[in-house]
Amino acid sequence: MIPYIVLAIVCIAVSTQIRKQEDAGMGLLTRQQAQGRVCLLALFLLLFGLSVCRYMVGNDYPRYLEFFHLIPLDQVVPTEFGFNYIVLFMQFLFGEDASLSIFALFAFVTVFFMLKAVYDQSEDFTASFFLFLMLGYYFNSMNTVRYYVAWAVALWSMKFVLKGQYGKFVLAILPAATIHKSVLVVIPVYILCNMAWKAWFYALLAVAGVLAYVFQSYVLKAILLVYSSYENTSYLDGGTSLINVLRIAAVLVLSLICYKWAIKDNVQNRLYFHLNILALLLYTCGSFIPEISRIGYYLTAGHIFLIPSMIRRIPQPALRKGATALTAIAAVFYFAMYLIKAQDLLVRVVPYHTWIFPGEV
């Protein structure tokens, strides 16, 4: 886990040099803007470098190697057609043994959209980037490769929702769905969360959550219509994450405290606030749903933008500093817990292996 800790420290230090500014005009860049772009490139190369150099990292890495072998043989695989065509194209370019090139391509796309999204949507780039790393979103991308391509695109496409450009939003999501179809859920969910909700709608959501839990057998049948491969597998055992529930609840408490200052008249934060409410319902009332995190991470992605935005709007300086310190401590603790859990066979992001030289790092 040392490479992850070192990477996090270096990247966070680099991120402190990035300030979002308007262009100087006539296509000119100020010195600070040029420095920021260099630092952004450095962040991309650092994140991409660690991802592209990994080998047998992630519990699904061996499965992907198997898919790469089966796809050109026209065998049945549980991957979407867009992913399959990309694999075939990369094998056409680089030969049958193109696994490292395929992983490199997906790492490039994932890191690019992740970093672009954080830069475009953050009010405080360093704070949002810090949470992006500490909450494990980047490091998880070395597992469930297809999912995190879709997640990165969904995060980036939020900006279209916030601008009311729903056509562009849908056009961004549809290609990602050919890589991992779970991303289709964000089309109705993000649009719904971008709307103003009345009090009765919150009550309706609570009732819907309770009904879903009571009639979970019917909900599972509906899910199996889309994910038939889950039938008669351990995925149906369900289960939720207590630490994620606590995190979502903590964000909700902070949101209610800061609602008047940071959410009530802020369209962007309102979207993230609504997503957090849906996440709380999902992780509590929908604990029986297979692979619940595949939906949950689309909902909690807004935390990296919402939390810094709320804290910076706290009017009392002492409370603002206290909230910043508590958030930083909680985020570092969350990262430490993530690194411990990442050693599990179901994750296997730790230890880090690289194809450059054998052995653990």
N, C-alpha and C positions, 0 to 999 in steps of 0.2 A: 504493500500500500504506500510505500515511500514515494514512488513516482507520482502518485496522485496528490499527495500532500505537497510535494515540491512544486508540481505544476500549479496547484491552486494558489500557493503563496506567490509565485512568480507572476502568474496571470493577474491576480488581484492588484499586485504592485504596479503592473503595467497599466491596468485599467484606470488607476488614479490620475493618469496623465491625459485621459480623454475627456474633452469637454465638447458638448454639442453646441455648435454656433451656426449662425446664418452665414452664407457665403459673403465674401467681401464685395462682390459685384464685379462685372466684366470678366467673369471666369477666374478671378484672382483668388488665391488662398493666403490667409494670414499665416504667420509663422506657427501660431498655436494650432490652427486648423491642419496645417501640414504635419505637425507633430502628432496630432490626434489620429490622422489617417495612417501614419507609419505605425503607431501603437496598435491600431485596429488590425493592420496587416500582421503585426507581430503576434497578437492574440490568436488570429486565425491560424497562423503557422504552428504555434505551440499546441493548440487544441487538435488541429488536423494531424500534426506530427505524431502525437501520442496515439491517436486512433489508428492511423494508417500503419504504424509499426507494430501493432499488437498481433499476437498469434495465439490461437486457441484460448482467447479471452472471451468470456461470456458462455453461458450454458448452451446457447444455441449455435455456437461456432461450428461444432462437428456436424450438426444437422444441415447447416447451410452448405458445407462441403459436399454432403450427400445430395442436396438439391442440385448443386452445380453439376454433379455427375448424372443425375437422372433427367434433368430438363432437356438436354440435347438428344436423349434417347426417347423422347416423347412419352415418358412415363408420367403417371398421375402424381402430382405433388400438391401440397396444401398451400401453395403460394399463388398470388394474383398474377394475371396475364401480363401486366405491365412489368413486373419484376422479372418474369420469365423471359420476356423479349429483350430486356436489358442484359440479362445473363447471356442469352444467345448472341447478342450483338458484341458483347465484350469478348466472348470466346471466339467469335469470327475475327476480331481484331488482333487478339493476343494469343490465340491458341486454346486448346482444350483445358490446359492447366492455367487458367486465368484467375484463380481464386483471389490472389492478393490484389490484382487489378480491380476486381469487382468490389471487394471490400473497400479499396481506396476510393473508388468512385462514390460509393454510398457515404463514406466518411466525409468526403469533400462536400457533397450536397447537404448533408445533415448539419455539419459545422457552419457552413455558409449561411443557411437559413436561420439557424439558432442565433448566430452572432448578429445577423442583419435585423432580426426581430427585436433583440434586446436593445440594439442601438436605436432603431426607429421609434420604439414605443416607450422607452424609459424616460422619466423626468430626471433621474439621477443615475447616470450610466454605471458608475462604480458600485452603487448600492444594489442595483438590479443585477449586475453581473456577479457580484458577490453572492447574492441569493441563488442565482442560476447555478453556480458551482456548488454551494453548500447544500442545496436541496437535492443534489444528485442528478439533475436532469442531463447534464453533459455526460457524466460517467456512466449513467444507465444506457447511453446510446451505444456503448460498446457491447451491449446485450440487446436482444430483440431489435435487430438492425432495421428491418423493414418498418416496424412500428415507429421508430424514432425519426425516420425520414418523413413519415406522415405527420408526426407530432411537430417537427420543426416547421413544416409548411403551414400547419394549422396555426402555430404561434405567430408566424410571420403574416399570415392572412388576416389576423385580427384587425389590422389597421384598415382594411377595406370595410369591415363591419362597422368600425367606429366612424368611418366617413359616410356610411350609408351606401357604399358602392357594392351592393349585394351581388350584382352580376360578375364583377371581378373576383369577388370572394368565392363564388361557386366555381368559376373557371380555374381558380387556383387550387381548390380542393379536389376537383374531379381527377386530375392527373395523379395526385397523391393517393387517391383511392385505388388506383390500379397497382399501387405498391402495397398498401395495407388498407383494406376496405373499412376498418373500424373508424377511419377519419370521417366517413360520411355522416357520423352522428353530430359532428360540429355544425353542419349546415343549419339544421333547425335549432339546435341548442344555442349557438352564438347569436343568431338572429333574434331568437326569443329573449335572450339575456340583454340584448341591446335596447330593448323596449322599456318604457316606464311601467313599473308594476304597481297595481293598486293593492290595498290591504287584503281584499278578498282573494287576490291571486296567491298571496303567500299562504293563506289558509287552505286554498285549493291544492297547492303543492304538498302541504303537510298531509292532507287527506289522501292524496294520490300515493304518497310514500307509504302510509300505513296500509292502504289497500294492496299495494304491490307486495308488501311483506306478507300479508295475510294470504294472498292468492299467488304465492311465489311459484307454485307448480305450473300455473298457466303462463307466467312470465318466462319461466325456463323453457317451456315448449316453444314460445315465440322466438327465444334466443337461438334454440337449436335449429330453427328453420333457416337461420342465417349462418350459424356455425355448427353444421351437422357433425363436424369432426370431433366436437366436444362430447358427443353422446357416448355413454358408458366409459367415461374417462374420469380421472381424478380431478379434472377441472370443475366438475359438477359439485365437488365438495364445498366450493365457495370459500368464505372467510374474508375477514376485513383486516385492516392494519390499524391497531390502536394508536400508534404514534402519528399516523396520518389524520385520524379522527381528532386527536388532541391538537394537532397543528391547525386543522381547519377550524376547530372551535376557538382556538386562540385568535385566529385572524378575524373570526366573526365578532368576538368580544371587542377587539381593537376597532373594527369597523363601526360597531354601534357607538363606541365612545367618540369616534372621529366623524360620525355620519354628517353632522351639521357642517363641519369645516371642509371635509374632503370628498364626500360622496353625493350629498343631496343635489348639488348643482353641477356636478362633474360627470359628464356623459361617459368618459373613459373609465373612471373608477366605478361607476354604477354597473358597467358591464362585468368587471371583475368581481364586484360585490355579489351580483346575482349568480355568477358562476360558482362562487364559494358556497352560497346557500344550496345550490343543486349538488355540489360535492358533498356537503354534510348529509343531505338526504340520501345520496347514493351510498356512502360508506356506512350509514347506520341502517336505513331501511332496505338497502339493496345488497347487504352483505352476502347473500346467497348467490349473487351473479358471478358466473365464471370469469376469471381474469379481470376482476373489478377494476384494477389499476389501469387497464387499457382505456377505460372510459374516464376514470378518475383523474388521470394526469392531464387530459384535455381540459378538465374543469379547474384544476388547481394551478395551471400554468400562469394564470394572472397574478398569483401571489408575488411573483418577482417584480411586478410593476406596482401593484396595489399597496404593498406594505411600505416601501420607501415614500410613495406619494402621500400616504396618510400621515406618516411620521413627520415629514417636512412641513405639514400644515398644522401641526399642534401649536397653538399660539404661545403657550408658556415655554420659555427656553429650557428651564430645568426639567420639565416633563418630557420635552422633545429629546434632550440628551439622555435622559433615563430610558426612554423607549428605544432609542438607537442602541444603547449599550445592551439592554435586555434582548433585543432582536439579534444582535451580533452574537451574544453568548448562546442563545437558543439555536441559532443557525449552525454555529461551530459544533455544538453538541449533536445536532441532527446529522451533520456530516460525519462525525465520529461514529455514531450509531450505524450510519449507512455503510461505512467502511468495514465495520465488524460483520454486518449482515451480508455484505458483498462476497464474503468468503464461502457462503452456503453453496451447496451443489446446484440449487435452483437459480443462482445468480452467476457465480464464478467469475466475477469481475476482478476479484483479488484471489491469488497473486497475479501480478502483471507479467506476461511473457511477451517476448518480441522475436520476430523472425531474423533480426539482425544478429543476435547471438543467443544460444540456448540458455535455459535455466530461468529461475525466478529473478525478478528485479524488485 
